[in-house]
Amino acid sequence: MPSTKLRDLFVVTLLVAIPAHGLEIRVQPDDHVYANRTEGRHSLYELVVHGVRLHNDSSEALQLEWVDVRASDDDGSQVIRRLLPRESRGAAATIEPGADLDFGAIFLASEFAPTRLEITARYLTGADGNEVATSIPVLIHEAEEGYGYPLQGSWYMRGIPSASSHHRWSLATEFAVDFFKVDAEGRISDGDRVDAGNYYGYGEPVLAAADGVVEMVIRGMKQDRVARMRRTEESEEAYSARMGELNQRAMQEHGLGGATGNLIVLRHPNGERTAYGHLKSGSLEVAEGNEVTRGQIIAEVGDTGDSPAVHLHFQVMEGAAMRSIPFRFVGVRVLSHELGSWVEPDPAE
């Protein structure tokens, strides 16, 4: 699922302001960040700060020198990333009165389990140097109970939380995964891709990952596959821009459903939620308030919403804020932890 689709939809996080000497550090999220342990022999802890913004609430211009983003543990281990003004979205060192300087999302990785994240900014007022800092806790989410596999048979799971995942850069979908059904040659469809029925995963049953209650249902969404297809001789940039406009119009017209397509959200006894997105039109078998059991068929895999190909979007969320959190499956064999990409010959070369 593209990163633009659920940004600020499942979760609305206020930016915390820490004033000092006229400069405020605003961080998103403001309460805590999750560090995710990567799979494989060489495990690292990765975390993303989804927004670092400096606000000048003074009456004079401030000159930024640098911003340090530091992750540390209780034993004194630390990793630091220094940001310079040219790395901001404004690429400027001067912050005018009332203006912001935005660094966007920041990625860090460490060989230790961090417990704290500190952000320090150094700036000048005239000839005087000043520093302001704030910190938030870093959590390692250790799921007490794993979730069941939401599908039947073998599927290609992608969008796995890492720096290369489009999910990871959106707070709302940070730890989500996508499932695609492929054949022995790695293809996801056989025939004209304008017809969703030619995709191997289309109409496959979607299963509840745990016992729970249906908390949210979005139904009635349909897909325009012709509009979703990349046109002949359309550049990647032009296609991306057109999809952005299409998604924006869909969300203006349909709200959350314009992004997620047909959607089911289940609330579980532990307070967490699971979400199942892009479901097939007319396939939803549950309604809000229904009780479900683990392994129960609740819908079918589809392509509705912001979905260029048939697949299932799955994620686990914490509390009523519905913020994406790390999770683990049980009863599933992962055949390879190596991340990869689909490749095919380019007819233009």
N, C-alpha and C positions, 0 to 999 in steps of 0.2 A: 504494500500500500504506500503510495507516495507520501512524502513527508508533509506536503502542504495540506493534506486532506483533513486531518483531525486537530491541527494546531489550534490550541485555545478553545476546542469544542468540548472534549471530555473534561477538561480541567481549566479553571480560571484561577491563576495564581497572582496575588498582589505582589508588587515589587516592594521590598522593605527598604526604607530610607534610613541611613545612618548619618546624621549631620555632624560636621566638624569643620570649623573654619570656613564655612561657605561651600564646601564640597560634600556631596552626598554620594555614597556608593549604593547602588540599587542592584539587587541580586534576584535572579529567578532560577529556581525556586528559593523562597526566603526561609523555609523551615529546616530542610535537610536535603541532601542529595544521596543517591544510591551509587555505591561502587559495585560493579559487576565483575565477578571472577571469570576470566575467559577459560575456555576448555583447552585440553591438550597438556602436554608435558611441561611446557614453559608457561605456567599460569601467571597472568598479570591481573591486577585490579584496575579496571577502567572506570572513569567517571566523567560526566558531562555537566558543566554548569551552563544552563540554557540561556542565561542572559546576564551580562555585566554591563551596567550603564552608570556613567558618572554625570551627576547633575550639579550645575553651578547655581546655587540659590543666593549668591552674594550680589553686590552691586558693581563688581568690577570683574574684568576678564582674568581668568586663571590659566596658567601655562602648565600643562601636564608634562611630566618627565617620563614616568613609567608606571605600570601597574603590575604587581606581582600576584600570581595565583599560586598558593602553596597548599599542598596536601601533606599531612603529617600523621604519625601515630603516637601512641602514648610513650614509646621508647625513644622518641627523638628522631626517628627516620623521617625524611621529608623529600619531596620532589617539588621543584619550583618551575613555573613557566613565567617568564618576564614578557610583558606586552608593551610595545612602544606605540606612541601616538599614530604612526603611519599604518599600524595594523587595525586601527578602528575603522568603522564604516565611514566616518567622516574624513579619515586620513589627515587629521589636523591636530596640532598640539594646543591650540588656543580654544578655550571653552568660554564663550561669551556669557554674560549674566542671563540667567534663566534658560540657558541652552543645555543640551545633553551631548555626551560623547558615548557612543554605543560600540561595544566590542563583540556583541552577539554571543554565540555559544563557544565555550572553551572546553577542550578535551585534555584530560590528563591520564597517565598510566603509571603505575608503580609496581614494584616487586613485593611490597608489603601491603597489609590491609590498613588503609587510612581510616582515621577516626575523626579528623577535623579538616575543614577547608577554610583557609584564611585569605582574604583579598586585601591588599595594601596598595594605596595610590600615593605617589609623591608628586607634588605640584608646587608651583611658585606663585606667590602674590607679591609682585614687585621683585625685590631681590631676596625675599625671605622664602626659605624652603619649608614646606609643611607635609605631613603625612597623615592619612586617615585610613583606618582599617576596620574590617568587620569579619566575623567568622560564623560558620554554621556547621553542624555535625554532619559527618559522613556515616551512613548506615550500610552494613552488609546484611542484606535480607536473606536470612536462612529460613526457607520455607519448612515448617514443621510437617506438613503433609503435601505430597505432590499431587498433581492433577492428572486425570486420565487422558489418554489419547483421544482427540475429538473427531477422529476419522477411522475408516477401516482400510486395512491393507497398507501398502508402501507408498509414500509420498516424498516429494522433494521439498524439504523445509528450508526456506531462505529468509532473509531479513533478520538473521540471528544477531542479537545485540553485539555490535562492534562498531568501530569508527567508520567502517564501510557501509553500514546499514542505514538506509534512509529513515528507518524508524527511530534510530538512536538520537537523531537531532531534533525530535519533537517530544516535548515533555509528556504529551498526551499518549504517545505510542512508543515510548522509549524502548520497552523490552518486548514488543510484539513480535510475532513471527507470521510468515505467510507459507501456505502449503499449496504446491502445484502437483498435479498428477502427470507423470511422464511415462513414455514408452521406453523400450529397451535402447533406443537411440537418443534418448534425452529430449524428445519432442513433446510438446504439451498439447498438440492438436494434430488431426489428420484431415486435411481438406481446407476449405475456405474459412479463414479465421473470422470472417464477418458473421458466420453462423456459430453462435455459442455452443450449439449442440455438437460441433466437431471437436470440442475440447474434451480430453479424456476425463477430466474431473467434473464436468458439468452434470449436475443431478445426483452426485454421490452423497450418501447420507452424512449429516453432521450430528455428532453425539455430544451430549452434555458431559463436560469434563469432571463434574462432581455433583453430588446432591445439592439441591438449592431451590430457590423460588425465582420465577421469571419477574425481573424488576422493570425491564424496558423492552418494548418491541417496536420496531419500525418496519412497516410492511407497505406494499403497494408501489415500490420503486421498480422502474424498468430501465433497461439499458439501451442506448442508441449506439450499436457497435459500429455503424458506418462512421459516425462522428468521432469515435475513439480511435479509428485506424489511422496510421500514418499515411499521408498521401504520397503519390508518386512524385519524386524529386523534391519532396518537402524536407528541408534540413532539420537536424536534431533541435536546433535552437528555435526554429519556427514552429515545429511540432510541440515543443515544451511550452512555448508561449500560448499557442492555441488551446492546449489542454488546461493551462492555468485559467484562461478566460472561460472555458467551458465549465470548469469546476466552480469558479466563482459564481457564475450564473445559476448553476445547479443548487448551490448552498443558499443563495438568495431566494430561490423559489421553494426549496424543500427543507431548508435548515440542515440539521445534522445528517439527515438521510441523503442529501445531495453528495456527501462525502463517503459515508459508510455503506450506502445502499441499504438493502433490507438487513436489519440488525436485531440480534437478541443479546440481552445482558442478563446474566443470572447472578443472584446474590446467594452467597454460601454461608453456612453456619459460622465460619471463622471471620466473617465480616468482609471478606474479599469478594470481588466480582470477576466473572469471566465474560468476555465479549466475543461474538462471532459475527463477522462482517461480510458484506458482498453476497448475501444469500440469494438463492434463485427465486425469481418472482413466483409467487403463489405456492411456495414450498413450506412456509412456516407452519409448524404444527402445534405451537403453544401460544398462549395469551398471557398478558400481565396478570400476576397473582397465582398462576399455575405452579404446582410443585412438580419438580422433575427429579429423576434419579440418575446417578452416574451411568453413562452408557446409553441413555435413552435417546432415540432419534428426535431431534428438535427441528430440523430443517434440511435443506440440500445445498450443496456447493453451487455458487452462481458467479455472476460478474457485475452485479448492480453497483451503482455509485461510482466513485473514482477508482475504476478498476480496468486497466487496459487489457487484461487477460483473466480467464476464469481461475479463481483461486479462493481459498479460505483465509481470512485474516483472523488471528486469534491472539488475545492478550489477557493478562490478569491485572486487576486494578485494586487499589487500596481504598477502602471506605467510601463514603458518599461523594468524595471529591473525584473519584474515578480516575486517579492518576496511575499510569502504567508502572508496574513494579516487576522486579525479577521473579521468576518462578521456575519450577522444574516439573517435568513429566515423570510419571512412574509407569512401569510396564511397557517401556519403549526401548528398543535397541537403536542406538545411533551408530550407523555403519561407518561414518567418517566424521571427524571433527575438523577436517580441512575445509576452509571456506573457498569458494570458487565462483566462477562466472560462466554463463552460457556464451558459447562462441559459435560462429558459423561463417562461411565464406561471405565476403562482401562483394556483391555483383558489380559494384561501382568501381572496384579496383582492377 
